[in-house]
């Protein structure tokens, strides 16, 4: 299996939690559906037109958090309008809490992507290399622009480990063997977030899973019942070898 590796980075991000109401809370990592949206933005797919193309049945996505982040709660002023006239000439406003994600080095994620359609793989790789995006990518909210850095491609080798393996990416909690996380021999800050995995047409959520990851981007040593993929690539003038699990 061939895997494309690239980084997305920005100063701020907001990945809205699906269960929030008026208060807009953010995830610490982008859900799989958000990464699909960013890739669709690069390739030029229209809104809500790509859910089947980038479903978990057709493509594989893994996410690595690159560094610690923190959340800030701000208040955003919205117009309080009940008709079109009040949109043009607003008389009232309403304040909504809005959570923003940031970090000392900004917000950075490493993405591992593979699709069964080779034409999509080639087109995405070309656009990432040339930085020719059909639409401008952003970090969850249109006001938070992001840059994309193409790292390279790698042949992913699948293996199943009966012992604990160091995993670099977010892992579906269903894949973790009971008592399979080594929390005693390393200093790690584990996070668990429930996020959408796939959308149906009209943006209805098809599946929701819980994912485990390390808040600062450290690897987690764990026993898994799922397939693990080993990827090798060059980045920052050094060779990298990582174990990843697709979402």
C-alpha positions in Angstrom: 0.0 0.0 0.0 1.3 3.4 -0.9 0.8 6.2 1.6 1.1 10.0 1.1 2.5 11.9 4.1 2.0 15.6 4.6 1.7 18.2 7.4 -1.1 20.7 8.0 -0.2 23.7 10.2 -1.7 26.9 11.2 -1.6 29.4 14.1 -5.2 28.7 15.2 -7.8 25.9 14.7 -11.3 25.1 15.6 -12.7 21.6 15.0 -16.2 21.8 16.2 -17.5 19.0 18.4 -20.6 17.5 16.9 -22.6 17.4 20.1 -22.1 21.1 21.1 -25.1 23.5 20.9 -24.7 27.2 21.1 -21.3 27.0 22.7 -18.7 26.0 20.0 -16.2 23.6 21.6 -13.2 22.2 19.7 -11.5 18.8 19.4 -7.8 18.6 20.1 -7.2 16.8 16.8 -9.1 17.1 13.5 -11.7 14.3 13.0 -11.3 12.0 10.1 -14.2 13.8 8.4 -12.3 17.1 8.7 -9.2 15.7 7.0 -11.5 14.4 4.2 -12.8 17.9 3.8 -9.2 19.4 3.6 -8.2 16.9 1.0 -11.5 17.6 -1.0 -10.6 21.3 -0.8 -7.2 20.7 -2.3 -8.7 18.5 -5.1 -11.6 20.8 -5.9 -14.6 18.8 -4.7 -17.8 20.8 -4.0 -19.3 20.9 -0.5 -21.0 17.7 0.6 -20.1 15.9 -2.7 -17.2 13.8 -1.5 -18.5 11.7 1.4 -18.6 8.4 -0.5 -15.4 9.1 -2.4 -13.5 9.5 0.9 -15.4 7.1 3.1 -13.5 4.6 5.3 -14.4 1.9 2.8 -12.5 3.7 0.0 -9.6 5.4 1.7 -7.5 5.2 4.8 -6.4 8.1 7.0 -4.2 8.3 10.1 -3.4 11.4 12.1 -0.4 12.3 14.3 -0.5 15.2 16.7 2.8 17.2 16.4 3.3 19.0 19.7 1.2 20.2 22.6 -1.7 22.5 22.2 -4.0 24.5 24.5 -7.6 25.7 24.3 -8.8 29.3 24.7 -12.4 30.3 25.2 -13.4 33.5 23.4 -16.7 35.2 22.9 -18.0 36.0 19.4 -20.6 38.6 18.6 -23.3 37.4 16.2 -26.2 39.3 14.7 -29.5 38.5 16.2 -31.8 38.5 13.2 -35.2 37.0 12.6 -35.7 38.3 9.0 -33.6 39.6 6.0 -34.2 43.2 7.0 -32.5 42.7 10.4 -29.5 41.1 8.6 -29.0 44.3 6.6 -29.7 46.6 9.5 -29.1 44.6 12.7 -30.5 46.0 15.9 -29.5 43.3 18.4 -26.5 41.0 18.9 -25.9 37.8 20.7 -22.7 36.5 22.3 -21.6 32.9 21.8 -18.6 31.2 23.5 -16.1 30.0 20.9 -13.2 27.7 21.8 -10.0 28.1 19.8 -7.0 25.7 19.6 -3.5 27.0 19.5 0.1 26.2 20.7 3.5 27.6 21.2 4.5 26.5 17.7 1.0 26.8 16.3 -1.1 23.8 15.5 0.5 21.0 13.5 -0.7 17.5 12.4 0.9 14.9 10.3 -1.5 13.1 7.9 -1.1 9.7 6.4 -3.4 9.1 3.4 -4.0 6.2 1.1 -6.8 5.8 -1.5 -7.8 2.8 -3.6 -8.2 5.1 -6.6 -4.7 5.6 -8.0 -5.8 8.7 -10.0 -6.8 10.4 -6.8 -3.5 9.6 -5.2 -1.5 10.9 -8.2 -3.6 14.1 -8.4 -3.3 14.8 -4.7 0.4 14.2 -4.7 0.9 16.5 -7.7 -1.1 19.3 -6.1 0.6 19.0 -2.7 4.1 19.1 -4.3 3.2 22.1 -6.5 1.1 23.8 -3.8 -1.7 24.2 -6.3 -4.8 23.9 -4.2 -8.2 24.2 -5.9 -9.6 26.0 -2.9 -7.8 27.6 0.1 -7.5 25.0 2.9 -8.3 26.0 6.5 -8.2 24.5 10.0 -11.9 23.8 10.7 -13.1 27.4 10.5 -12.7 29.5 7.3 -11.0 32.3 9.3 -8.1 29.9 10.3 -6.0 29.5 7.2 -3.5 26.7 7.1 -0.5 25.7 5.1 0.2 22.2 3.8 3.7 20.8 3.6 4.2 17.7 1.5 6.6 15.2 3.2 6.7 12.3 0.8 5.3 8.9 0.0 5.9 5.6 1.7 5.1 2.0 1.1 3.2 0.9 4.2 4.0 -2.6 5.5 1.2 -4.3 7.4 2.0 -6.3 10.5 0.1 -7.7 13.6 1.9 -7.6 16.9 1.1 -9.9 19.8 3.2 -7.7 22.1 2.9 -3.9 22.7 4.0 -1.7 19.9 4.8 2.1 19.9 2.0 3.8 17.9 2.5 7.4 16.6 -1.1 8.1 15.5 -4.6 8.4 17.1 -6.1 5.0 17.7 -9.7 3.8 17.7 -10.3 2.7 21.3 -12.1 -0.4 20.1 -8.8 -1.7 18.8 -7.0 -1.5 22.2 -6.7 -4.8 24.0 -8.0 -4.6 27.6 -5.1 -3.5 29.8 -3.1 -3.0 26.7 -1.7 0.5 27.2 1.6 0.8 29.0 1.2 3.9 31.3 3.8 3.0 33.9 7.1 3.0 32.0 6.6 6.3 30.2 5.4 9.9 30.9 2.4 10.4 28.7 -0.7 12.5 28.8 -3.5 10.4 27.2 -6.5 12.1 25.6 -9.7 10.5 24.5 -12.2 12.2 22.2 -15.4 10.9 20.5 -15.5 12.0 16.9 -17.4 11.3 13.7 -15.7 8.9 11.3 -17.9 9.0 8.2 -20.7 11.2 6.8 -23.7 10.0 4.8 -25.2 12.3 2.1 -26.7 15.6 3.4 -24.1 15.6 6.1 -25.7 13.1 8.4 -23.2 11.3 10.7 -22.8 7.7 9.7 -20.5 6.5 12.4 -18.9 7.9 15.6 -15.9 6.4 17.4 -13.7 7.2 20.3 -10.0 7.8 19.7 -7.0 7.7 22.0 -3.9 9.9 21.4 -1.0 11.5 23.3 -1.5 15.3 23.9 2.1 16.3 23.0 2.4 13.9 20.1 4.5 11.2 21.8 4.1 7.6 20.8 2.0 5.3 22.9 3.0 1.8 23.7 0.0 -0.5 23.4 -1.4 -3.8 22.4 -3.9 -3.7 19.6 -6.3 -6.1 17.9 -6.1 -4.1 14.7 -3.6 -4.1 11.8 -0.6 -1.9 12.3 1.3 -0.3 9.4 5.0 0.6 9.4 5.9 3.6 7.2 9.4 4.9 6.4 10.1 8.4 5.0 12.5 11.3 5.0 11.6 14.5 6.8 13.7 17.4 8.3 16.9 15.9 6.9 16.5 12.6 8.8 14.9 9.2 8.3 11.7 8.4 10.1 10.2 5.0 10.8 6.7 5.0 12.5 4.0 2.6 13.4 0.5 4.0 12.4 -3.1 2.8 12.7 -5.7 4.1 10.3 -8.9 5.7 11.8 
